Amino acid sequence: LRMHATNLGSTPPFTYLVQESYDVMALVHECREAGYPCYFTMDAGPNVKILVEKKNKQQIIDKLLTQFDNNQIIDSDIIATGIEIIE
């Protein structure tokens, strides 16, 4: 989020974020407060990516569907295996 903060502090200020970006970030905070460990990350654009354990994925998707259309949600279904040391 530092890049986005820098953009807002520039002259003139600008942002790539849209209201929905902020709404998703707030929803992730609500989910964490409800006990679902999930986090968000972003690239340079307005798209928010949510990182969540598979066992909690459907609850997060259900929460997203209360505020967003199904066509706004992309389930990448990428399963990470954890840290791997390559020598």
C-alpha positions in Angstrom: 0.0 0.0 0.0 3.0 2.3 0.2 2.9 3.0 -3.5 -0.8 4.0 -3.3 0.0 6.3 -0.3 2.9 7.9 -2.3 0.5 8.5 -5.2 -2.0 10.2 -2.9 0.9 12.4 -1.5 2.1 13.5 -4.9 1.4 16.8 -6.6 -1.2 16.5 -8.0 -2.4 13.5 -6.0 -3.8 10.5 -7.9 -5.0 7.0 -7.2 -5.6 3.8 -9.1 -7.9 2.6 -6.4 -11.7 2.8 -6.7 -14.4 2.7 -4.0 -14.7 -1.1 -4.4 -11.0 -1.5 -3.6 -11.6 0.2 -0.2 -14.8 -1.9 0.3 -12.9 -5.2 -0.2 -10.2 -4.1 2.2 -12.8 -3.2 4.8 -14.5 -6.6 4.3 -11.2 -8.4 4.8 -10.8 -6.6 8.2 -14.4 -7.6 9.1 -13.7 -11.2 8.3 -10.5 -11.2 10.4 -12.5 -9.7 13.3 -15.0 -12.5 12.9 -12.2 -15.0 13.3 -11.4 -15.9 9.7 -7.6 -15.5 9.1 -7.5 -13.7 5.7 -5.3 -10.9 4.3 -5.3 -8.8 1.2 -2.6 -7.7 -1.2 -2.6 -5.4 -4.3 -0.7 -4.7 -7.4 -0.5 -1.2 -9.0 -4.1 -1.3 -10.1 -7.4 -1.3 -8.2 -7.7 -5.1 -7.9 -7.6 -6.6 -4.4 -6.3 -10.1 -3.9 -7.5 -12.0 -0.8 -5.2 -14.6 0.7 -7.2 -17.2 2.7 -6.8 -20.8 3.9 -8.8 -23.3 1.8 -10.9 -24.3 4.8 -12.2 -20.7 5.1 -12.4 -19.8 1.4 -16.2 -20.4 1.0 -17.0 -18.2 4.0 -15.0 -15.4 2.6 -16.6 -15.8 -0.8 -20.1 -15.8 0.8 -19.2 -12.6 2.6 -18.0 -11.0 -0.7 -21.2 -12.0 -2.4 -23.2 -9.9 0.1 -21.5 -6.8 -1.4 -20.3 -7.7 -4.8 -21.7 -9.4 -7.9 -20.5 -12.9 -8.7 -18.8 -11.6 -11.9 -16.6 -9.3 -9.8 -15.1 -12.3 -7.8 -12.4 -14.5 -9.4 -11.5 -17.6 -7.5 -8.0 -18.5 -8.6 -8.0 -21.6 -6.5 -4.2 -21.5 -6.2 -3.0 -23.7 -3.3 0.4 -22.9 -1.9 2.6 -25.5 -0.4 4.6 -23.3 1.9 8.1 -22.0 1.9 10.7 -24.0 -0.1 14.4 -23.5 0.1 16.1 -23.8 -3.3 19.9 -24.3 -3.2 
